[in-house]
């Protein structure tokens, strides 16, 4: 599954291990999500930080990233030392 297929209400796992719920139906490199981390907050997350979701049967589905998302992850990694 690609990040553009994620819809509002889908629960996802982020690269850092936190969970989130998608809050928009947009497509692209940035998605709005409610993140369940140290605190629960709503904000923007990079699509390349979304690693998996669950389907209707409760199975884990890995997220495939576009070449543009992979390039952005590399750029962000260089800036922030990731």
Phi, psi and omega in degrees: 000144177258160184297333179293343178276350179287136181245165177305130179101344177293137174267138182227164173251135180265163183304327181276002177098348179286160176258158178207159174240126181293135183247007180217173176245021181289171174235158176123201188273344182232132178236150176270134183209153170268115186259130179258086182242224175302319173236161174265120183222156175250131180186187181277141173231145175290138179298329181288350176271354177272121185251334180201166175216180176240145179271184183298334180271000180087009178277144178284132179240121179285147180266133175262137181255146179284161176304324178295320178292321178296318179296318178297320178299319178295319178297313179297321178299321179291323181289315186258003177070039181266000000 
